[in-house]
Amino acid sequence: MASGGIYANPAETRDISALSLDELLKTKVKIATKSEESILHSPSTVALFTRESIQRLQIRTLAELLAKIPGFYSMYNSVEGNESHLVMRGHAQKYSSTLLLLLNGQRLNDDYTGGINYLLRYYQLKQVARVEVIRGPGSALYGSNAYSGVVNIITDFQPAAEAALGSFSSKEFAVSNRHNFAPWTFGWSVAAYQDSGDYFKPVFDRNGLQDATTDPKKQWQVAIRVSNESNEFDFTIQQSSRQNYYLYRRLRDGVTDIDLSGFYFNSKHYLLANDNWTITGNLGYQRAEREAITALTAQGTPPFIEADYLNGELFVYSSFNTGVDFSYFESLNYQLNFGFSYTESKVPKAFLKSNYDIFGNLDYLGEVRLFDLDSQRVVLDKTRTITSAYLQTQSRLNDKLRLTAGVRYDAYNDIDNSLMPRASLVYDYNKRNIFKFIYAQAYRAPSLGDLYDEESGLTIGNADLKASELESFELVHIIKGEKFLVSNTLFNQHHKNLIGFAQNSEGNVALANVASNKANGWEIEWKWKPLESIAVSSSYAHMMYNKTDLGSAMDLPKSEEIAPKSIFKTSLEYALEKWTFNVNASWRSKVQVLSKKNDLWLLDAQLVNEISSNQKLKFGIKNLLNENYTTSSYVVLGTDNNGNTVQEFPARGRSIGLSYILNF
């Protein structure tokens, strides 16, 4: 089989705004079934971003992409801190652990947090061909963390280079290329970014030592693919660093520092391909390291008399996985998919560092020391193994009705096993109206940190935790016309066994299954193309009911308190000869925990000039109105002088960028 499994068909990477609505609906995606299926008949609610639409929306990083997905609301702060979260259908969890992130089909979520922003930040999308998204559960295909959504980043390497300058003294450079050495193809990309950060004043400091901060950051990323007719090998190396801003819910400019590095490898092997069967093997490995430090307590506070109490961590995570996927095509009316996989994850290093003897009598050491004895581990030395199997059938019952049904079984060595089903019906009522009924269950397994944290300074793990579970129903109605498309979705969700803090039998604060949530809402998307030169795409999401029962939970936020009730997004593109103009707007209703309890409009704009057939010049503005706003923290940062709790981070103001793109 050709490597087109990753290298997308050029026709499929065309800018969505340039496609007719009929072509758009026929665009194939794989994320919902692991086999090609049109968006129109996909058994899940799917969103799609191409390379061109990513550029048009001024999306540079993964965090910026997540903010553009219909129905999602990003509470990622400007440096994507630990307390950042993503709201999906009214629900949010720390580290965005209820969203599964895939890179060319391979899992990127770490098993220490279950999330995507503790070890992996600022992932750049310069080499991305397309991004496919499931809005809603996907555990019946993908297992844990495919809870509220799944995002698959599909990469490609086109001969191109880009250089950009912008606000906050930002500098960016990216170059990629592809070479053919028959029978092998070699693709590569390099991307680097840095800025000096925005300046925020006033800000909340629980130690009362500063009223301003900045958020400078650096990042570089290298990706390589080697492929032939039957094999694909992908390597990604990423490194990022940032200083100042919030860490461990504290500020200390000049001290706070965090460095992340990661290596990600995955391979695909096309073992068999004929008219009926396709068999694909895969192998993956990832290793990530996190090193951080800040000041937890100010000098002069007993027993930290001699100096500020500095505290940080050295943390290493690794994971290995392998699997095989089978697809059987009997005819256009029947298809069978099944597969098996094995995953092994662990935390080989998990140690604290400090300038005080935190494992002794808190004596001042005069310098920062790493406490790396086995007895000083802050995460127990445990290995997680997961053995999985899934089965899915797709049947065309008649000319109008399609049925998809599936189930996945995950066997863990350290928690209860999981069985997750799904079923959907797609009904072509007529040429203009299509209905979908979607039922699915999903789960988020307790992470290694949830189970085995010994003393992180925040909590104690609980080896008896159960997985959080979700049961979801969706009813979708799609109306298509010659120049417009409207999709209406009603959803109902029940979350149970949500994990939070509670007091255990020894009187310590430990993690426990303490909360539940019931929610239902409405999502509507519409696309309108009145002229060849004009394209409009919009979405609106509204929570009709969102209620959390905290039980005995301590310091666990309610979803309805940290999430907006309503979200609106719209994008307008106008093309005239060699010029293209884009305006992107988003609106959210008020968020209860924010000090400014008002709704928020954000506007972005971009002007692109096609200098020649292979050169472009882009001028973009983000946060055009220079709104002074904040994003909600998942936990409380502290209490201000008036006794009010603070649970928000400052966001960046207006930024301007100019970039030059050369396709060669």
C-alpha positions in Angstrom: 0.0 0.0 0.0 1.3 3.4 -0.9 2.2 5.8 1.8 -0.9 7.9 1.0 -2.1 6.7 4.4 -0.2 9.6 5.8 0.6 11.8 2.8 -2.9 13.1 2.1 -4.3 13.2 -1.4 -3.6 16.8 -2.8 -7.3 17.1 -3.6 -8.2 16.4 0.0 -5.8 19.1 1.3 -7.4 21.9 -0.7 -8.6 24.8 1.3 -12.1 24.0 2.6 -13.3 27.5 1.7 -12.4 26.8 -1.9 -14.5 23.6 -2.1 -18.1 23.6 -3.1 -20.4 22.5 -0.2 -21.0 19.2 -2.0 -17.3 18.6 -2.3 -16.9 19.4 1.4 -19.5 16.9 2.4 -17.8 14.2 0.4 -14.4 14.9 1.9 -13.1 11.7 3.5 -11.9 11.4 7.1 -10.6 8.4 9.0 -10.9 9.5 12.7 -14.4 8.3 13.3 -14.0 4.7 12.0 -10.3 4.2 11.2 -11.4 3.8 7.6 -12.2 6.5 5.0 -15.7 7.8 5.5 -17.3 11.0 4.2 -17.9 13.8 6.8 -21.6 13.6 5.8 -22.0 9.9 6.8 -19.5 9.8 9.6 -20.9 8.0 12.7 -19.5 10.8 14.9 -19.7 14.6 15.0 -16.5 15.5 13.0 -14.6 18.7 12.4 -11.8 19.0 9.8 -9.0 21.5 9.4 -6.7 21.6 6.3 -3.3 23.1 6.0 -4.8 26.2 4.2 -7.6 26.7 6.8 -5.0 26.5 9.6 -3.1 29.3 7.9 -6.2 31.3 7.3 -7.2 31.1 11.0 -3.7 32.2 12.1 -3.2 29.0 13.9 0.4 28.4 14.8 0.3 26.0 17.8 -1.9 23.1 19.0 -3.4 25.3 21.8 -4.6 27.9 19.2 -6.1 25.1 17.1 -8.1 23.8 20.0 -9.6 27.2 20.5 -11.0 27.2 17.0 -12.9 23.8 17.2 -16.7 24.3 17.1 -18.1 23.7 20.6 -14.8 23.8 22.3 -13.7 26.7 24.5 -10.0 27.0 25.4 -9.0 28.2 28.9 -5.3 27.8 28.0 -3.4 30.7 29.4 -0.6 32.3 27.4 2.1 29.8 28.5 -0.3 26.8 28.6 0.3 26.2 32.3 -0.6 23.1 34.4 -3.9 24.6 35.4 -5.0 25.3 31.9 -8.0 23.3 30.7 -10.2 22.9 27.7 -14.0 23.1 27.9 -15.8 20.5 25.8 -19.6 20.4 25.9 -19.6 22.2 29.2 -17.1 19.8 30.9 -13.4 20.4 31.8 -10.7 18.6 33.6 -7.1 19.5 34.6 -4.4 19.0 32.0 -7.2 18.6 29.4 -7.1 14.9 30.2 -10.6 14.3 28.7 -9.3 15.1 25.2 -7.2 12.4 23.3 -4.4 13.8 21.1 -3.1 11.7 18.3 -0.1 12.3 15.9 -0.6 10.3 12.7 -2.9 8.0 14.7 -0.5 7.5 17.6 -1.4 8.6 21.2 0.4 11.6 22.6 -1.4 11.9 25.9 1.0 11.0 28.8 -0.2 8.4 31.3 1.2 10.3 34.2 -1.5 13.0 34.0 -3.6 11.5 31.2 -3.5 15.0 29.6 -1.7 16.9 26.9 -0.1 20.0 28.4 2.0 18.8 31.3 4.9 17.5 29.1 3.9 18.7 25.6 3.5 22.4 24.9 3.7 24.8 22.0 3.4 22.0 19.5 3.7 23.8 16.1 1.6 22.9 13.1 3.8 24.0 10.3 4.2 20.5 8.8 0.5 19.5 9.3 -1.5 18.5 6.2 -4.9 18.2 8.1 -6.4 17.8 11.5 -9.4 15.6 12.1 -11.5 16.0 15.2 -14.2 14.0 16.9 -16.5 16.2 19.1 -17.8 13.7 21.6 -16.8 10.3 22.9 -14.3 8.1 21.1 -13.3 5.4 23.6 -14.9 2.6 21.7 -12.1 3.0 19.2 -9.3 4.8 21.1 -9.7 3.8 24.8 -8.9 6.1 27.7 -9.0 9.9 27.5 -11.0 9.8 24.2 -13.7 11.1 26.6 -15.0 14.4 25.3 -13.1 14.5 22.0 -10.3 13.1 19.9 -7.9 15.2 17.7 -5.7 13.5 15.1 -2.8 15.6 13.6 -1.8 14.3 10.2 1.5 15.5 9.0 3.0 16.1 5.6 6.2 17.7 4.4 5.9 20.2 1.6 8.9 22.2 0.1 8.3 25.6 1.9 9.9 28.1 4.2 8.5 30.8 6.4 10.0 33.7 8.4 8.0 35.9 10.7 8.4 38.9 13.1 5.8 40.2 15.5 4.8 41.7 18.8 6.5 40.9 22.0 9.8 40.7 20.0 8.6 37.4 18.5 10.7 35.7 15.9 9.7 32.6 14.0 11.3 30.4 11.4 10.1 27.2 9.7 11.4 25.2 6.8 10.4 21.8 5.4 11.1 19.7 2.4 10.7 16.2 0.9 13.2 14.2 -1.2 12.8 11.0 -3.2 15.4 8.3 -3.1 13.6 5.5 -4.8 12.0 3.4 -3.3 12.3 5.7 -0.2 10.9 9.1 0.5 12.6 11.4 3.1 10.6 14.3 4.6 11.7 16.8 7.2 10.8 20.0 8.9 12.4 22.4 11.4 10.5 25.1 13.3 11.6 27.6 15.9 9.9 30.3 17.8 10.7 32.7 20.7 9.3 35.9 22.2 10.0 38.1 25.2 6.5 37.9 26.5 3.7 40.3 27.2 3.7 42.5 30.3 0.9 42.0 32.8 0.0 44.5 35.5 -1.7 44.3 37.9 -1.6 40.5 38.7 -2.3 38.5 41.8 0.6 37.2 43.8 -0.2 35.1 46.8 3.1 36.1 48.4 2.4 39.8 47.9 5.9 40.5 46.5 5.1 41.6 43.0 2.2 43.1 41.0 3.4 42.5 37.5 4.9 39.6 35.4 5.9 38.6 31.9 5.6 35.3 30.0 8.6 34.8 27.7 9.0 31.5 25.9 11.1 29.6 23.4 10.4 26.5 21.4 12.0 24.4 18.6 10.8 21.3 16.9 12.2 18.9 14.4 10.2 16.3 12.5 11.4 13.5 10.1 9.6 10.9 8.1 11.2 8.1 6.2 8.8 6.0 4.1 8.4 3.6 1.2 5.5 1.7 -0.3 4.9 -0.4 2.8 6.5 1.4 5.7 6.5 4.8 7.4 8.8 5.9 10.2 8.1 9.2 12.0 10.4 11.0 14.5 9.6 14.2 16.3 11.9 16.0 18.8 10.6 19.0 20.7 12.1 21.3 23.3 10.5 24.3 25.0 11.2 26.7 27.9 9.6 29.6 29.6 10.3 31.9 32.5 8.3 34.0 35.0 4.5 33.9 34.9 2.6 31.3 37.1 4.0 28.0 38.2 2.6 25.9 41.1 0.0 28.8 41.4 2.8 31.2 42.4 4.7 34.1 40.9 8.4 34.8 41.2 10.0 36.5 38.3 13.7 35.8 37.9 13.4 32.5 39.6 10.5 30.6 37.9 11.8 28.4 35.1 10.4 25.4 33.3 12.1 23.3 30.6 10.3 20.5 28.6 11.8 18.1 26.1 10.3 15.2 24.3 11.1 12.5 21.7 8.2 10.9 19.9 8.5 7.9 17.5 5.9 6.0 15.6 5.9 3.7 12.6 3.3 2.1 10.4 3.7 -1.1 8.4 1.3 -2.1 5.7 1.4 -5.9 6.0 -1.4 -6.7 3.6 -3.6 -4.9 1.1 -6.0 -6.5 -1.4 -9.6 -6.0 -2.5 -11.0 -7.3 0.8 -8.3 -7.1 3.5 -6.0 -4.4 4.8 -3.7 -5.2 7.7 -1.6 -2.5 9.3 0.9 -2.9 12.1 2.2 0.0 14.3 4.9 0.7 16.8 5.3 3.8 19.0 7.6 5.1 21.7 7.7 8.4 23.5 10.0 9.9 26.2 9.5 13.3 27.8 11.4 15.2 30.5 10.2 18.1 32.6 12.4 20.2 34.8 11.0 23.2 36.7 11.6 25.4 39.7 10.0 28.4 41.5 9.7 30.0 44.9 7.0 28.5 47.0 7.5 30.6 50.2 9.1 34.0 50.7 12.2 34.5 52.7 11.6 35.3 56.4 8.6 33.0 56.8 9.5 30.4 59.4 11.2 28.0 58.9 12.5 29.6 55.7 14.5 32.4 57.3 17.7 32.4 55.3 16.3 32.5 51.8 13.2 32.0 49.7 12.0 28.4 49.8 12.7 27.2 46.2 11.1 24.0 45.0 11.0 22.2 41.7 11.1 18.8 40.0 12.9 16.6 37.7 10.4 14.3 36.0 10.8 11.7 33.2 8.0 9.8 31.5 8.2 7.1 28.9 5.7 4.9 27.0 5.9 2.1 24.5 3.0 0.8 22.4 2.4 -1.7 19.6 -0.6 -3.0 17.8 -2.2 -4.3 14.6 -5.4 -3.2 12.8 -7.5 -5.3 10.4 -10.0 -4.0 7.9 -12.3 -6.2 5.9 -14.4 -4.9 3.0 -17.1 -7.3 1.7 -18.7 -4.7 -0.4 -19.9 -1.1 -0.2 -22.6 -2.4 2.1 -20.5 -4.0 4.8 -17.2 -3.3 6.5 -15.5 -4.8 9.5 -12.6 -3.3 11.5 -10.9 -4.9 14.5 -7.5 -4.7 16.2 -5.3 -5.4 19.1 -2.7 -3.3 21.0 -0.4 -3.3 23.9 0.9 -0.3 25.9 3.5 0.0 28.7 4.0 3.3 30.5 6.1 4.3 33.5 7.8 7.2 35.3 11.5 6.3 35.6 12.4 9.5 37.4 10.3 11.6 39.7 12.2 13.7 42.1 12.1 17.1 43.8 14.8 19.7 44.1 15.1 22.5 46.7 17.5 24.8 48.5 16.2 23.4 51.9 16.5 19.8 53.2 12.9 18.9 52.6 13.5 15.3 53.5 15.3 16.2 56.7 14.9 19.1 59.2 14.4 21.8 56.5 18.0 23.0 57.0 19.1 25.7 54.5 21.5 24.1 51.9 22.8 27.3 50.3 22.1 25.9 46.8 19.4 24.0 45.0 19.9 20.2 45.4 18.2 17.3 43.6 16.7 14.7 46.1 17.1 11.6 43.9 17.3 8.7 46.3 14.8 5.9 45.8 13.2 6.7 49.1 12.7 10.3 48.0 10.6 9.5 44.9 7.4 11.6 44.6 5.8 9.1 42.3 6.0 5.4 43.0 8.1 3.3 40.6 5.1 1.6 38.9 4.6 0.4 35.4 1.2 0.5 33.7 0.3 -2.1 31.0 -2.8 -2.0 28.9 -3.9 -4.8 26.6 -6.7 -3.8 24.3 -9.0 -5.1 21.6 -11.7 -3.4 19.6 -14.3 -4.5 17.1 -16.4 -2.3 14.8 -18.9 -3.1 12.0 -20.4 -0.8 9.4 -23.5 -1.9 7.5 -25.5 -0.3 4.8 -29.0 -1.6 5.7 -30.6 -0.1 2.6 -30.2 2.9 0.3 -31.1 5.3 3.2 -29.9 3.7 6.4 -26.4 3.0 7.7 -25.5 1.3 11.0 -22.2 1.5 12.8 -21.7 -0.5 16.0 -18.5 -1.2 18.0 -17.0 -2.1 21.3 -13.5 -1.9 22.9 -12.0 -3.8 25.8 -9.0 -2.5 27.8 -7.4 -4.7 30.4 -5.2 -2.8 32.9 -2.7 -4.2 35.4 -3.5 -1.6 38.0 -7.2 -0.6 37.8 -10.4 -2.2 36.8 -10.8 -3.3 33.1 -13.0 -1.3 30.8 -15.6 -2.2 28.2 -16.9 0.7 26.1 -19.6 0.3 23.4 -20.9 2.6 20.6 -23.7 2.6 18.1 -24.9 5.1 15.5 -27.5 5.3 12.7 -27.2 7.6 9.8 -30.5 8.2 7.8 -30.5 9.8 4.4 -34.1 11.2 4.5 -33.7 12.9 1.2 -31.1 14.8 -0.8 -31.3 17.8 1.5 -31.8 16.2 5.0 -29.7 13.7 6.9 -30.3 12.5 10.4 -27.8 10.8 12.8 -28.4 9.1 16.1 -25.2 8.5 18.1 -24.8 6.6 21.4 -21.4 6.1 23.0 -19.7 5.4 26.3 -16.3 6.7 27.2 -13.9 6.7 30.1 -10.8 8.4 31.5 -8.6 6.0 33.4 -7.0 7.2 36.6 -3.5 8.3 35.7 -0.2 7.1 37.2 -0.1 10.4 39.1 -3.7 9.9 40.4 -2.7 6.4 41.6 0.9 6.7 42.7 1.7 10.3 43.7 3.5 10.0 47.1 4.0 13.6 47.9 3.8 16.2 45.2 3.2 19.0 47.7 -0.4 19.0 46.6 -2.0 15.6 47.0 -1.6 11.9 47.7 -2.4 9.2 45.2 -5.1 6.6 45.7 -4.5 3.1 44.2 -8.2 2.2 44.6 -9.5 4.8 42.1 -12.0 3.9 39.4 -12.2 5.3 35.9 -14.4 8.3 35.3 -17.1 7.3 32.9 -19.4 9.1 30.4 -22.6 8.1 28.7 -23.6 10.2 25.7 -26.5 10.5 23.3 -26.5 12.8 20.2 -29.2 13.6 17.7 -27.9 15.4 14.6 -29.8 16.9 11.7 -27.9 18.1 8.6 -29.6 20.4 6.1 -27.7 21.0 2.8 -28.4 23.4 0.1 -26.6 24.6 -3.0 -24.9 27.4 -1.2 -25.3 26.6 2.5 -25.0 23.8 5.0 -26.5 23.7 8.5 -25.8 21.0 11.1 -27.8 20.9 14.4 -26.7 18.6 17.3 -28.6 17.9 20.5 -26.5 16.1 23.1 -27.1 14.6 26.5 -24.3 13.5 28.8 -23.9 11.8 32.2 -20.5 11.9 33.9 -19.8 9.7 36.9 -16.9 8.7 39.1 -15.2 12.1 38.5 -11.9 12.3 40.4 -11.3 15.0 43.0 -9.8 15.6 46.4 -11.3 14.3 49.6 -10.2 13.5 53.1 -9.2 9.8 53.5 -9.5 7.6 56.6 -6.0 8.7 57.8 -7.1 12.4 57.7 -5.0 13.2 54.7 -6.2 14.9 51.6 -6.2 12.2 48.8 -7.8 11.7 45.4 -11.1 9.9 45.3 -14.1 9.3 43.0 -16.3 11.9 44.5 -18.3 13.8 41.9 -20.8 13.4 39.0 -22.2 15.7 36.3 -25.3 15.8 34.1 -25.5 18.0 31.1 -27.3 18.6 27.9 -26.9 21.2 25.2 -27.3 22.3 21.6 -24.7 22.9 18.9 -25.3 24.5 15.5 -22.8 24.9 12.6 -23.5 26.7 9.3 -21.4 27.3 6.2 -22.5 29.7 3.6 -20.8 30.5 0.2 -22.9 33.1 -1.5 -20.2 33.9 -4.1 -17.0 32.3 -5.2 -15.1 35.0 -3.5 -16.9 34.9 -0.2 -17.1 32.1 2.4 -18.6 32.2 5.9 -18.3 29.6 8.5 -19.9 29.9 12.0 -20.8 27.8 15.1 -22.8 28.3 18.2 -22.9 26.1 21.3 -25.2 26.4 24.3 -25.5 24.4 27.5 -29.2 24.1 28.3 -28.4 22.2 31.6 -25.0 21.6 33.3 -25.1 20.5 37.0 -22.3 19.0 39.0 -22.7 17.0 42.3 -19.5 17.4 44.2 -20.3 14.9 46.9 -17.5 15.0 49.5 -15.0 16.6 47.1 -12.6 19.3 48.3 -11.2 22.0 46.0 -12.8 20.5 42.9 -14.4 23.1 40.7 -17.8 22.6 39.2 -17.8 22.5 35.4 -20.6 25.1 35.3 -18.4 27.5 37.3 -15.3 27.4 35.1 -17.0 27.1 31.7 -19.1 29.6 29.7 -22.7 28.6 29.1 -22.7 29.8 25.4 -19.9 30.0 22.8 -20.1 31.6 19.3 -17.4 31.5 16.6 -17.4 32.8 13.0 -15.0 33.3 10.2 -15.4 35.4 7.1 -13.1 35.1 4.0 -13.1 37.5 1.1 -10.8 36.8 -1.9 -10.1 39.3 -4.7 -7.5 38.5 -7.3 -4.1 38.3 -5.4 -5.5 39.5 -2.1 -7.3 37.5 0.6 -8.9 39.1 3.7 -10.0 37.1 6.8 -11.8 38.1 9.9 -12.3 35.6 12.8 -14.4 36.4 15.8 -15.3 34.5 18.9 -17.7 35.2 21.8 -18.4 33.6 25.1 -20.9 34.3 27.8 -19.7 35.1 31.4 -17.7 32.6 33.4 -18.6 32.5 37.1 -15.2 32.2 38.7 -13.7 35.2 36.8 -13.6 38.6 38.5 -15.0 40.3 35.3 -18.3 38.5 35.1 -19.2 39.7 31.6 -19.2 38.2 28.2 -16.2 38.5 25.9 -15.6 39.2 22.2 -12.3 38.5 20.6 -11.4 39.5 17.0 -8.5 38.4 14.7 -7.8 39.7 11.2 -5.4 38.7 8.5 -4.5 40.1 5.1 -2.6 37.9 2.6 -1.0 39.0 -0.6 0.0 36.5 -3.2 3.2 38.1 -4.5 3.7 35.4 -7.1 2.7 31.7 -7.7 5.1 30.6 -5.0 5.4 33.6 -2.6 3.0 35.1 -0.1 3.1 37.9 2.4 0.8 37.7 5.5 -0.1 40.5 7.9 -2.1 39.4 10.9 -3.5 40.9 14.1 -4.7 38.8 17.1 -7.0 40.3 19.8 -7.6 43.2 17.4 -9.6 45.2 20.1 -6.8 44.6 22.7 -9.3 43.1 25.2 -8.0 42.9 28.7 -9.3 39.5 29.8 -8.4 36.4 31.8 -8.9 32.6 31.6 -10.1 30.5 34.4 -7.7 28.3 36.4 -8.8 24.8 37.2 -8.0 25.4 40.9 -7.9 28.4 43.2 -4.6 30.4 43.1 -5.1 32.0 46.5 -7.0 34.7 48.4 -6.6 38.4 47.8 -6.5 41.2 50.4 -10.3 41.4 50.4 -10.8 37.8 51.2 -11.9 36.9 47.6 -10.6 33.7 46.0 -8.6 34.2 42.8 -9.0 31.6 40.1 -7.9 33.2 36.8 -4.8 33.9 34.7 -4.1 37.0 32.6 -4.2 36.6 28.8 -2.1 38.3 26.2 -3.2 41.5 24.6 -3.1 42.6 21.0 -0.3 41.1 18.9 0.7 41.9 15.3 2.7 39.7 13.0 4.2 39.8 9.5 5.4 36.7 7.7 6.9 35.8 4.4 6.2 32.3 2.9 8.1 30.7 0.0 7.0 27.5 -1.6 9.8 26.0 -3.6 
